[in-house]
């Protein structure tokens, strides 16, 4: 396997470990390093993401695929799709246009957990 900028290439889509619902967690990270959101993807969402260069996810509540920015216009253009060492979590490195969170915040992680 070849390393480029610290990233090892060579993990195939079929090697991703989906949970028993056929989903894998996906962290979206802006190119500046900010964590934007966490969502889920099924195999079809990952295929569409890789094919189109736009972030696709699977909505657990609506039970359907969705493309980020489809209704809001706040798209995520894919710069890289990475998989973690256990192959059970995906990272979309993106160029975010507009806020990532449906609340209008730049990131979904804007509240501090307190005791």
Backbone atoms as SQL, in Angstrom:
CREATE TABLE atoms (id INTEGER PRIMARY KEY, chain TEXT, resi INTEGER, resn TEXT, atom TEXT, x REAL, y REAL, z REAL);
INSERT INTO atoms VALUES
  (1, 'A', 1, 'UNK', 'N', 0.839, -1.187, 0.000),
  (2, 'A', 1, 'UNK', 'CA', 0.000, 0.000, 0.000),
  (3, 'A', 1, 'UNK', 'C', 0.879, 1.243, 0.000),
  (4, 'A', 2, 'UNK', 'N', 0.428, 2.249, -0.673),
  (5, 'A', 2, 'UNK', 'CA', 1.189, 3.476, -0.860),
  (6, 'A', 2, 'UNK', 'C', 0.712, 4.548, 0.118),
  (7, 'A', 3, 'UNK', 'N', 1.665, 5.271, 0.721),
  (8, 'A', 3, 'UNK', 'CA', 1.317, 6.375, 1.612),
  (9, 'A', 3, 'UNK', 'C', 1.541, 7.690, 0.889),
  (10, 'A', 4, 'UNK', 'N', 0.560, 8.583, 0.997),
  (11, 'A', 4, 'UNK', 'CA', 0.679, 9.911, 0.412),
  (12, 'A', 4, 'UNK', 'C', 0.123, 10.899, 1.421),
  (13, 'A', 5, 'UNK', 'N', 0.948, 11.851, 1.872),
  (14, 'A', 5, 'UNK', 'CA', 0.538, 12.823, 2.888),
  (15, 'A', 5, 'UNK', 'C', 0.005, 12.135, 4.142),
  (16, 'A', 6, 'UNK', 'N', 0.624, 11.012, 4.521),
  (17, 'A', 6, 'UNK', 'CA', 0.210, 10.300, 5.721),
  (18, 'A', 6, 'UNK', 'C', -1.030, 9.449, 5.553),
  (19, 'A', 7, 'UNK', 'N', -1.590, 9.401, 4.348),
  (20, 'A', 7, 'UNK', 'CA', -2.807, 8.628, 4.096),
  (21, 'A', 7, 'UNK', 'C', -2.429, 7.377, 3.316),
  (22, 'A', 8, 'UNK', 'N', -2.807, 6.227, 3.869),
  (23, 'A', 8, 'UNK', 'CA', -2.533, 4.962, 3.193),
  (24, 'A', 8, 'UNK', 'C', -3.685, 4.649, 2.256),
  (25, 'A', 9, 'UNK', 'N', -3.367, 4.344, 1.034),
  (26, 'A', 9, 'UNK', 'CA', -4.392, 4.022, 0.042),
  (27, 'A', 9, 'UNK', 'C', -4.637, 2.518, 0.020),
  (28, 'A', 10, 'UNK', 'N', -5.766, 2.101, -0.511),
  (29, 'A', 10, 'UNK', 'CA', -5.964, 0.698, -0.786),
  (30, 'A', 10, 'UNK', 'C', -7.150, 0.026, -0.133),
  (31, 'A', 11, 'UNK', 'N', -7.964, 0.731, 0.657),
  (32, 'A', 11, 'UNK', 'CA', -9.146, 0.111, 1.254),
  (33, 'A', 11, 'UNK', 'C', -10.286, 0.159, 0.245),
  (34, 'A', 12, 'UNK', 'N', -10.854, -0.983, -0.037),
  (35, 'A', 12, 'UNK', 'CA', -11.950, -1.090, -1.006),
  (36, 'A', 12, 'UNK', 'C', -13.292, -0.904, -0.309),
  (37, 'A', 13, 'UNK', 'N', -14.263, -0.441, -1.049),
  (38, 'A', 13, 'UNK', 'CA', -15.608, -0.210, -0.528),
  (39, 'A', 13, 'UNK', 'C', -16.181, -1.467, 0.124),
  (40, 'A', 14, 'UNK', 'N', -15.908, -2.617, -0.450),
  (41, 'A', 14, 'UNK', 'CA', -16.413, -3.877, 0.092),
  (42, 'A', 14, 'UNK', 'C', -15.806, -4.270, 1.426),
  (43, 'A', 15, 'UNK', 'N', -14.738, -3.579, 1.847),
  (44, 'A', 15, 'UNK', 'CA', -14.094, -3.876, 3.123),
  (45, 'A', 15, 'UNK', 'C', -14.675, -3.067, 4.280),
  (46, 'A', 16, 'UNK', 'N', -15.532, -2.109, 3.989),
  (47, 'A', 16, 'UNK', 'CA', -16.153, -1.301, 5.044),
  (48, 'A', 16, 'UNK', 'C', -17.078, -2.192, 5.863),
  (49, 'A', 17, 'UNK', 'N', -16.996, -2.054, 7.185),
  (50, 'A', 17, 'UNK', 'CA', -17.809, -2.870, 8.094),
  (51, 'A', 17, 'UNK', 'C', -19.059, -2.096, 8.498),
  (52, 'A', 18, 'UNK', 'N', -20.171, -2.458, 7.906),
  (53, 'A', 18, 'UNK', 'CA', -21.459, -1.841, 8.217),
  (54, 'A', 18, 'UNK', 'C', -22.054, -2.515, 9.451),
  (55, 'A', 19, 'UNK', 'N', -22.888, -1.779, 10.208),
  (56, 'A', 19, 'UNK', 'CA', -23.534, -2.377, 11.376),
  (57, 'A', 19, 'UNK', 'C', -24.669, -3.296, 10.932),
  (58, 'A', 20, 'UNK', 'N', -25.411, -3.841, 11.896),
  (59, 'A', 20, 'UNK', 'CA', -26.458, -4.812, 11.548),
  (60, 'A', 20, 'UNK', 'C', -27.640, -4.188, 10.822),
  (61, 'A', 21, 'UNK', 'N', -27.713, -2.848, 10.777),
  (62, 'A', 21, 'UNK', 'CA', -28.736, -2.170, 9.972),
  (63, 'A', 21, 'UNK', 'C', -28.203, -1.785, 8.589),
  (64, 'A', 22, 'UNK', 'N', -26.969, -2.182, 8.304),
  (65, 'A', 22, 'UNK', 'CA', -26.367, -1.859, 7.013),
  (66, 'A', 22, 'UNK', 'C', -25.857, -0.435, 6.924),
  (67, 'A', 23, 'UNK', 'N', -25.550, 0.166, 8.083),
  (68, 'A', 23, 'UNK', 'CA', -25.103, 1.557, 8.130),
  (69, 'A', 23, 'UNK', 'C', -23.708, 1.656, 8.735),
  (70, 'A', 24, 'UNK', 'N', -23.036, 2.743, 8.405),
  (71, 'A', 24, 'UNK', 'CA', -21.734, 3.055, 8.969),
  (72, 'A', 24, 'UNK', 'C', -21.760, 4.535, 9.365),
  (73, 'A', 25, 'UNK', 'N', -21.222, 4.894, 10.563),
  (74, 'A', 25, 'UNK', 'CA', -21.168, 6.307, 10.931),
  (75, 'A', 25, 'UNK', 'C', -20.195, 7.067, 10.035),
  (76, 'A', 26, 'UNK', 'N', -20.582, 8.302, 9.711),
  (77, 'A', 26, 'UNK', 'CA', -19.757, 9.170, 8.873),
  (78, 'A', 26, 'UNK', 'C', -19.567, 10.503, 9.589),
  (79, 'A', 27, 'UNK', 'N', -18.318, 10.863, 9.824),
  (80, 'A', 27, 'UNK', 'CA', -17.974, 12.167, 10.375),
  (81, 'A', 27, 'UNK', 'C', -17.640, 13.069, 9.194),
  (82, 'A', 28, 'UNK', 'N', -18.263, 14.240, 9.149),
  (83, 'A', 28, 'UNK', 'CA', -17.925, 15.229, 8.119),
  (84, 'A', 28, 'UNK', 'C', -17.001, 16.265, 8.755),
  (85, 'A', 29, 'UNK', 'N', -15.857, 16.480, 8.125),
  (86, 'A', 29, 'UNK', 'CA', -14.849, 17.412, 8.620),
  (87, 'A', 29, 'UNK', 'C', -14.542, 18.426, 7.532),
  (88, 'A', 30, 'UNK', 'N', -14.581, 19.709, 7.900),
  (89, 'A', 30, 'UNK', 'CA', -14.250, 20.753, 6.936),
  (90, 'A', 30, 'UNK', 'C', -12.760, 20.706, 6.636),
  (91, 'A', 31, 'UNK', 'N', -12.393, 21.243, 5.510),
  (92, 'A', 31, 'UNK', 'CA', -10.983, 21.248, 5.100),
  (93, 'A', 31, 'UNK', 'C', -10.102, 21.983, 6.100),
  (94, 'A', 32, 'UNK', 'N', -10.701, 22.877, 6.944),
  (95, 'A', 32, 'UNK', 'CA', -9.922, 23.588, 7.964),
  (96, 'A', 32, 'UNK', 'C', -9.753, 22.776, 9.246),
  (97, 'A', 33, 'UNK', 'N', -10.305, 21.564, 9.274),
  (98, 'A', 33, 'UNK', 'CA', -10.147, 20.690, 10.429),
  (99, 'A', 33, 'UNK', 'C', -11.340, 20.645, 11.367),
  (100, 'A', 34, 'UNK', 'N', -12.284, 21.585, 11.216),
  (101, 'A', 34, 'UNK', 'CA', -13.465, 21.584, 12.095),
  (102, 'A', 34, 'UNK', 'C', -14.330, 20.366, 11.829),
  (103, 'A', 35, 'UNK', 'N', -14.784, 19.721, 12.915),
  (104, 'A', 35, 'UNK', 'CA', -15.758, 18.642, 12.777),
  (105, 'A', 35, 'UNK', 'C', -17.114, 19.296, 12.570),
  (106, 'A', 36, 'UNK', 'N', -17.789, 18.931, 11.493),
  (107, 'A', 36, 'UNK', 'CA', -19.050, 19.574, 11.130),
  (108, 'A', 36, 'UNK', 'C', -20.270, 18.816, 11.626),
  (109, 'A', 37, 'UNK', 'N', -20.279, 17.505, 11.444),
  (110, 'A', 37, 'UNK', 'CA', -21.474, 16.733, 11.772),
  (111, 'A', 37, 'UNK', 'C', -21.149, 15.249, 11.794),
  (112, 'A', 38, 'UNK', 'N', -22.086, 14.490, 12.348),
  (113, 'A', 38, 'UNK', 'CA', -22.048, 13.036, 12.309),
  (114, 'A', 38, 'UNK', 'C', -23.361, 12.570, 11.713),
  (115, 'A', 39, 'UNK', 'N', -23.282, 11.683, 10.759),
  (116, 'A', 39, 'UNK', 'CA', -24.483, 11.106, 10.152),
  (117, 'A', 39, 'UNK', 'C', -24.154, 9.655, 9.809),
  (118, 'A', 40, 'UNK', 'N', -25.034, 9.005, 9.101),
  (119, 'A', 40, 'UNK', 'CA', -24.833, 7.605, 8.726),
  (120, 'A', 40, 'UNK', 'C', -24.942, 7.450, 7.217),
  (121, 'A', 41, 'UNK', 'N', -24.285, 6.423, 6.716),
  (122, 'A', 41, 'UNK', 'CA', -24.370, 6.106, 5.287),
  (123, 'A', 41, 'UNK', 'C', -24.576, 4.607, 5.134),
  (124, 'A', 42, 'UNK', 'N', -25.314, 4.250, 4.099),
  (125, 'A', 42, 'UNK', 'CA', -25.379, 2.845, 3.702),
  (126, 'A', 42, 'UNK', 'C', -24.478, 2.687, 2.476),
  (127, 'A', 43, 'UNK', 'N', -24.432, 1.499, 1.924),
  (128, 'A', 43, 'UNK', 'CA', -23.556, 1.246, 0.780),
  (129, 'A', 43, 'UNK', 'C', -23.895, 2.152, -0.399),
  (130, 'A', 44, 'UNK', 'N', -25.179, 2.341, -0.660),
  (131, 'A', 44, 'UNK', 'CA', -25.588, 3.188, -1.784),
  (132, 'A', 44, 'UNK', 'C', -25.151, 4.637, -1.584),
  (133, 'A', 45, 'UNK', 'N', -25.264, 5.154, -0.357),
  (134, 'A', 45, 'UNK', 'CA', -24.836, 6.527, -0.069),
  (135, 'A', 45, 'UNK', 'C', -23.337, 6.681, -0.300),
  (136, 'A', 46, 'UNK', 'N', -22.555, 5.695, 0.122),
  (137, 'A', 46, 'UNK', 'CA', -21.109, 5.759, -0.112),
  (138, 'A', 46, 'UNK', 'C', -20.791, 5.705, -1.603),
  (139, 'A', 47, 'UNK', 'N', -21.486, 4.846, -2.321),
  (140, 'A', 47, 'UNK', 'CA', -21.261, 4.767, -3.776),
  (141, 'A', 47, 'UNK', 'C', -21.584, 6.094, -4.454),
  (142, 'A', 48, 'UNK', 'N', -22.708, 6.700, -4.091),
  (143, 'A', 48, 'UNK', 'CA', -23.092, 7.987, -4.678),
  (144, 'A', 48, 'UNK', 'C', -22.091, 9.079, -4.322),
  (145, 'A', 49, 'UNK', 'N', -21.616, 9.074, -3.087),
  (146, 'A', 49, 'UNK', 'CA', -20.623, 10.057, -2.656),
  (147, 'A', 49, 'UNK', 'C', -19.362, 9.938, -3.497),
  (148, 'A', 50, 'UNK', 'N', -18.876, 8.723, -3.656),
  (149, 'A', 50, 'UNK', 'CA', -17.657, 8.504, -4.443),
  (150, 'A', 50, 'UNK', 'C', -17.868, 8.835, -5.919),
  (151, 'A', 51, 'UNK', 'N', -19.050, 8.544, -6.442),
  (152, 'A', 51, 'UNK', 'CA', -19.335, 8.768, -7.867),
  (153, 'A', 51, 'UNK', 'C', -19.567, 10.232, -8.203),
  (154, 'A', 52, 'UNK', 'N', -20.200, 10.981, -7.295),
  (155, 'A', 52, 'UNK', 'CA', -20.602, 12.359, -7.599),
  (156, 'A', 52, 'UNK', 'C', -19.697, 13.426, -7.006),
  (157, 'A', 53, 'UNK', 'N', -18.921, 13.070, -5.979),
  (158, 'A', 53, 'UNK', 'CA', -18.105, 14.072, -5.301),
  (159, 'A', 53, 'UNK', 'C', -18.912, 14.975, -4.389),
  (160, 'A', 54, 'UNK', 'N', -20.124, 14.571, -4.065),
  (161, 'A', 54, 'UNK', 'CA', -21.003, 15.303, -3.141),
  (162, 'A', 54, 'UNK', 'C', -21.390, 14.357, -2.010),
  (163, 'A', 55, 'UNK', 'N', -21.492, 14.879, -0.793),
  (164, 'A', 55, 'UNK', 'CA', -21.776, 14.046, 0.377),
  (165, 'A', 55, 'UNK', 'C', -23.208, 13.531, 0.359),
  (166, 'A', 56, 'UNK', 'N', -23.338, 12.221, 0.440),
  (167, 'A', 56, 'UNK', 'CA', -24.631, 11.546, 0.547),
  (168, 'A', 56, 'UNK', 'C', -24.667, 10.777, 1.858),
  (169, 'A', 57, 'UNK', 'N', -25.842, 10.711, 2.447),
  (170, 'A', 57, 'UNK', 'CA', -26.044, 10.041, 3.726),
  (171, 'A', 57, 'UNK', 'C', -27.328, 9.227, 3.668),
  (172, 'A', 58, 'UNK', 'N', -27.568, 8.453, 4.740),
  (173, 'A', 58, 'UNK', 'CA', -28.823, 7.721, 4.876),
  (174, 'A', 58, 'UNK', 'C', -29.513, 8.211, 6.138),
  (175, 'A', 59, 'UNK', 'N', -30.735, 8.691, 5.993),
  (176, 'A', 59, 'UNK', 'CA', -31.511, 9.184, 7.129),
  (177, 'A', 59, 'UNK', 'C', -32.158, 8.010, 7.851),
  (178, 'A', 60, 'UNK', 'N', -31.796, 7.822, 9.110),
  (179, 'A', 60, 'UNK', 'CA', -32.392, 6.743, 9.900),
  (180, 'A', 60, 'UNK', 'C', -33.845, 7.047, 10.228),
  (181, 'A', 61, 'UNK', 'N', -34.192, 8.310, 10.415),
  (182, 'A', 61, 'UNK', 'CA', -35.581, 8.657, 10.755),
  (183, 'A', 61, 'UNK', 'C', -36.503, 8.577, 9.540),
  (184, 'A', 62, 'UNK', 'N', -36.021, 9.046, 8.392),
  (185, 'A', 62, 'UNK', 'CA', -36.850, 9.020, 7.176),
  (186, 'A', 62, 'UNK', 'C', -36.668, 7.741, 6.366),
  (187, 'A', 63, 'UNK', 'N', -35.656, 6.954, 6.724),
  (188, 'A', 63, 'UNK', 'CA', -35.374, 5.696, 6.022),
  (189, 'A', 63, 'UNK', 'C', -35.140, 5.917, 4.526),
  (190, 'A', 64, 'UNK', 'N', -34.319, 6.942, 4.222),
  (191, 'A', 64, 'UNK', 'CA', -34.026, 7.216, 2.812),
  (192, 'A', 64, 'UNK', 'C', -32.685, 7.915, 2.649),
  (193, 'A', 65, 'UNK', 'N', -32.161, 7.828, 1.439),
  (194, 'A', 65, 'UNK', 'CA', -30.924, 8.526, 1.091),
  (195, 'A', 65, 'UNK', 'C', -31.171, 10.023, 1.022),
  (196, 'A', 66, 'UNK', 'N', -30.132, 10.803, 1.313),
  (197, 'A', 66, 'UNK', 'CA', -30.219, 12.246, 1.099),
  (198, 'A', 66, 'UNK', 'C', -28.830, 12.784, 0.773),
  (199, 'A', 67, 'UNK', 'N', -28.841, 13.836, -0.041),
  (200, 'A', 67, 'UNK', 'CA', -27.602, 14.530, -0.401),
  (201, 'A', 67, 'UNK', 'C', -27.546, 15.815, 0.397),
  (202, 'A', 68, 'UNK', 'N', -26.443, 16.041, 1.090),
  (203, 'A', 68, 'UNK', 'CA', -26.283, 17.253, 1.892),
  (204, 'A', 68, 'UNK', 'C', -26.391, 18.468, 0.980),
  (205, 'A', 69, 'UNK', 'N', -27.284, 19.381, 1.341),
  (206, 'A', 69, 'UNK', 'CA', -27.484, 20.595, 0.565),
  (207, 'A', 69, 'UNK', 'C', -28.569, 20.487, -0.477),
  (208, 'A', 70, 'UNK', 'N', -29.181, 19.312, -0.605),
  (209, 'A', 70, 'UNK', 'CA', -30.217, 19.098, -1.617),
  (210, 'A', 70, 'UNK', 'C', -31.365, 20.092, -1.470),
  (211, 'A', 71, 'UNK', 'N', -31.803, 20.337, -0.238),
  (212, 'A', 71, 'UNK', 'CA', -32.894, 21.301, -0.042),
  (213, 'A', 71, 'UNK', 'C', -32.385, 22.649, 0.462),
  (214, 'A', 72, 'UNK', 'N', -31.313, 22.667, 1.261),
  (215, 'A', 72, 'UNK', 'CA', -30.821, 23.914, 1.858),
  (216, 'A', 72, 'UNK', 'C', -29.841, 24.666, 0.972),
  (217, 'A', 73, 'UNK', 'N', -29.192, 23.956, 0.059),
  (218, 'A', 73, 'UNK', 'CA', -28.137, 24.567, -0.745),
  (219, 'A', 73, 'UNK', 'C', -26.778, 24.550, -0.056),
  (220, 'A', 74, 'UNK', 'N', -26.724, 24.072, 1.190),
  (221, 'A', 74, 'UNK', 'CA', -25.474, 24.033, 1.962),
  (222, 'A', 74, 'UNK', 'C', -24.728, 22.724, 1.687),
  (223, 'A', 75, 'UNK', 'N', -24.134, 22.673, 0.511),
  (224, 'A', 75, 'UNK', 'CA', -23.500, 21.452, 0.017),
  (225, 'A', 75, 'UNK', 'C', -22.194, 21.122, 0.711),
  (226, 'A', 76, 'UNK', 'N', -21.854, 19.841, 0.643),
  (227, 'A', 76, 'UNK', 'CA', -20.538, 19.367, 1.054),
  (228, 'A', 76, 'UNK', 'C', -19.879, 18.737, -0.168),
  (229, 'A', 77, 'UNK', 'N', -18.850, 19.418, -0.671),
  (230, 'A', 77, 'UNK', 'CA', -18.082, 18.905, -1.802),
  (231, 'A', 77, 'UNK', 'C', -16.942, 18.062, -1.228),
  (232, 'A', 78, 'UNK', 'N', -16.848, 16.846, -1.683),
  (233, 'A', 78, 'UNK', 'CA', -15.893, 15.884, -1.137),
  (234, 'A', 78, 'UNK', 'C', -14.473, 16.188, -1.603),
  (235, 'A', 79, 'UNK', 'N', -13.552, 16.258, -0.647),
  (236, 'A', 79, 'UNK', 'CA', -12.126, 16.342, -0.962),
  (237, 'A', 79, 'UNK', 'C', -11.455, 14.986, -0.778),
  (238, 'A', 80, 'UNK', 'N', -11.933, 14.212, 0.213),
  (239, 'A', 80, 'UNK', 'CA', -11.399, 12.869, 0.448),
  (240, 'A', 80, 'UNK', 'C', -12.422, 12.071, 1.235),
  (241, 'A', 81, 'UNK', 'N', -12.438, 10.775, 1.004),
  (242, 'A', 81, 'UNK', 'CA', -13.240, 9.853, 1.808),
  (243, 'A', 81, 'UNK', 'C', -12.250, 8.885, 2.439),
  (244, 'A', 82, 'UNK', 'N', -12.186, 8.924, 3.769),
  (245, 'A', 82, 'UNK', 'CA', -11.230, 8.105, 4.510),
  (246, 'A', 82, 'UNK', 'C', -11.978, 7.116, 5.388),
  (247, 'A', 83, 'UNK', 'N', -11.325, 6.011, 5.700),
  (248, 'A', 83, 'UNK', 'CA', -11.903, 4.999, 6.586),
  (249, 'A', 83, 'UNK', 'C', -10.948, 4.823, 7.767),
  (250, 'A', 84, 'UNK', 'N', -11.512, 4.577, 8.954),
  (251, 'A', 84, 'UNK', 'CA', -10.663, 4.433, 10.136),
  (252, 'A', 84, 'UNK', 'C', -9.964, 3.074, 10.152),
  (253, 'A', 85, 'UNK', 'N', -9.109, 2.875, 11.151),
  (254, 'A', 85, 'UNK', 'CA', -8.271, 1.672, 11.227),
  (255, 'A', 85, 'UNK', 'C', -9.082, 0.389, 11.368),
  (256, 'A', 86, 'UNK', 'N', -10.281, 0.463, 11.958),
  (257, 'A', 86, 'UNK', 'CA', -11.140, -0.717, 12.103),
  (258, 'A', 86, 'UNK', 'C', -12.083, -0.901, 10.923),
  (259, 'A', 87, 'UNK', 'N', -12.088, 0.059, 10.018),
  (260, 'A', 87, 'UNK', 'CA', -12.925, 0.046, 8.813),
  (261, 'A', 87, 'UNK', 'C', -14.415, 0.075, 9.132),
  (262, 'A', 88, 'UNK', 'N', -14.757, 0.693, 10.299),
  (263, 'A', 88, 'UNK', 'CA', -16.166, 0.769, 10.688),
  (264, 'A', 88, 'UNK', 'C', -16.654, 2.198, 10.916),
  (265, 'A', 89, 'UNK', 'N', -15.856, 3.172, 10.519),
  (266, 'A', 89, 'UNK', 'CA', -16.240, 4.585, 10.572),
  (267, 'A', 89, 'UNK', 'C', -15.609, 5.289, 9.379),
  (268, 'A', 90, 'UNK', 'N', -16.377, 6.188, 8.776),
  (269, 'A', 90, 'UNK', 'CA', -15.931, 6.921, 7.586),
  (270, 'A', 90, 'UNK', 'C', -15.743, 8.391, 7.945),
  (271, 'A', 91, 'UNK', 'N', -14.776, 9.018, 7.308),
  (272, 'A', 91, 'UNK', 'CA', -14.573, 10.459, 7.420),
  (273, 'A', 91, 'UNK', 'C', -14.706, 11.057, 6.031),
  (274, 'A', 92, 'UNK', 'N', -15.638, 12.003, 5.882),
  (275, 'A', 92, 'UNK', 'CA', -15.720, 12.799, 4.662),
  (276, 'A', 92, 'UNK', 'C', -14.962, 14.089, 4.945),
  (277, 'A', 93, 'UNK', 'N', -13.881, 14.344, 4.230),
  (278, 'A', 93, 'UNK', 'CA', -13.215, 15.640, 4.301),
  (279, 'A', 93, 'UNK', 'C', -13.833, 16.477, 3.194),
  (280, 'A', 94, 'UNK', 'N', -14.428, 17.627, 3.562),
  (281, 'A', 94, 'UNK', 'CA', -15.287, 18.358, 2.630),
  (282, 'A', 94, 'UNK', 'C', -14.950, 19.843, 2.555),
  (283, 'A', 95, 'UNK', 'N', -15.454, 20.449, 1.489),
  (284, 'A', 95, 'UNK', 'CA', -15.558, 21.908, 1.390),
  (285, 'A', 95, 'UNK', 'C', -17.027, 22.211, 1.638),
  (286, 'A', 96, 'UNK', 'N', -17.307, 22.806, 2.775),
  (287, 'A', 96, 'UNK', 'CA', -18.680, 23.101, 3.178),
  (288, 'A', 96, 'UNK', 'C', -19.089, 24.461, 2.638),
  (289, 'A', 97, 'UNK', 'N', -20.268, 24.522, 2.024),
  (290, 'A', 97, 'UNK', 'CA', -20.816, 25.825, 1.632),
  (291, 'A', 97, 'UNK', 'C', -21.994, 26.113, 2.552),
  (292, 'A', 98, 'UNK', 'N', -21.924, 27.227, 3.265),
  (293, 'A', 98, 'UNK', 'CA', -22.972, 27.565, 4.224),
  (294, 'A', 98, 'UNK', 'C', -22.849, 26.735, 5.486),
  (295, 'A', 99, 'UNK', 'N', -23.824, 26.895, 6.396),
  (296, 'A', 99, 'UNK', 'CA', -23.774, 26.138, 7.649),
  (297, 'A', 99, 'UNK', 'C', -23.993, 24.645, 7.416),
  (298, 'A', 100, 'UNK', 'N', -23.324, 23.831, 8.222),
  (299, 'A', 100, 'UNK', 'CA', -23.489, 22.376, 8.113),
  (300, 'A', 100, 'UNK', 'C', -24.709, 21.893, 8.885),
  (301, 'A', 101, 'UNK', 'N', -25.057, 22.601, 9.949),
  (302, 'A', 101, 'UNK', 'CA', -26.143, 22.145, 10.826),
  (303, 'A', 101, 'UNK', 'C', -27.497, 22.688, 10.368),
  (304, 'A', 102, 'UNK', 'N', -28.527, 21.861, 10.511),
  (305, 'A', 102, 'UNK', 'CA', -29.880, 22.285, 10.130),
  (306, 'A', 102, 'UNK', 'C', -30.388, 23.437, 10.997),
  (307, 'A', 103, 'UNK', 'N', -29.710, 23.702, 12.137),
  (308, 'A', 103, 'UNK', 'CA', -30.097, 24.820, 13.014),
  (309, 'A', 103, 'UNK', 'C', -29.568, 26.155, 12.502),
  (310, 'A', 104, 'UNK', 'N', -28.702, 26.103, 11.491),
  (311, 'A', 104, 'UNK', 'CA', -28.083, 27.321, 10.974),
  (312, 'A', 104, 'UNK', 'C', -26.701, 27.572, 11.551),
  (313, 'A', 105, 'UNK', 'N', -26.266, 26.728, 12.484),
  (314, 'A', 105, 'UNK', 'CA', -24.917, 26.853, 13.039),
  (315, 'A', 105, 'UNK', 'C', -23.899, 26.274, 12.058),
  (316, 'A', 106, 'UNK', 'N', -22.679, 26.791, 12.104),
  (317, 'A', 106, 'UNK', 'CA', -21.651, 26.302, 11.184),
  (318, 'A', 106, 'UNK', 'C', -21.361, 24.812, 11.355),
  (319, 'A', 107, 'UNK', 'N', -21.475, 24.313, 12.588),
  (320, 'A', 107, 'UNK', 'CA', -21.234, 22.914, 12.909),
  (321, 'A', 107, 'UNK', 'C', -22.361, 22.419, 13.806),
  (322, 'A', 108, 'UNK', 'N', -22.611, 21.130, 13.798),
  (323, 'A', 108, 'UNK', 'CA', -23.635, 20.555, 14.686),
  (324, 'A', 108, 'UNK', 'C', -23.137, 20.455, 16.125),
  (325, 'A', 109, 'UNK', 'N', -21.839, 20.638, 16.334),
  (326, 'A', 109, 'UNK', 'CA', -21.252, 20.534, 17.669),
  (327, 'A', 109, 'UNK', 'C', -21.031, 21.930, 18.241),
  (328, 'A', 110, 'UNK', 'N', -22.120, 22.542, 18.716),
  (329, 'A', 110, 'UNK', 'CA', -22.049, 23.909, 19.240),
  (330, 'A', 110, 'UNK', 'C', -22.528, 23.998, 20.686),
  (331, 'A', 111, 'UNK', 'N', -22.850, 22.862, 21.308),
  (332, 'A', 111, 'UNK', 'CA', -23.307, 22.867, 22.702),
  (333, 'A', 111, 'UNK', 'C', -22.351, 22.045, 23.559),
  (334, 'A', 112, 'UNK', 'N', -22.011, 22.592, 24.718),
  (335, 'A', 112, 'UNK', 'CA', -21.108, 21.922, 25.651),
  (336, 'A', 112, 'UNK', 'C', -21.911, 21.012, 26.571),
  (337, 'A', 113, 'UNK', 'N', -21.438, 19.795, 26.785),
  (338, 'A', 113, 'UNK', 'CA', -22.064, 18.864, 27.719),
  (339, 'A', 113, 'UNK', 'C', -21.608, 19.207, 29.125),
  (340, 'A', 114, 'UNK', 'N', -22.561, 19.366, 30.027),
  (341, 'A', 114, 'UNK', 'CA', -22.248, 19.722, 31.413),
  (342, 'A', 114, 'UNK', 'C', -22.750, 18.642, 32.354),
  (343, 'A', 115, 'UNK', 'N', -22.212, 18.649, 33.565),
  (344, 'A', 115, 'UNK', 'CA', -22.634, 17.656, 34.569),
  (345, 'A', 115, 'UNK', 'C', -23.925, 18.057, 35.241);
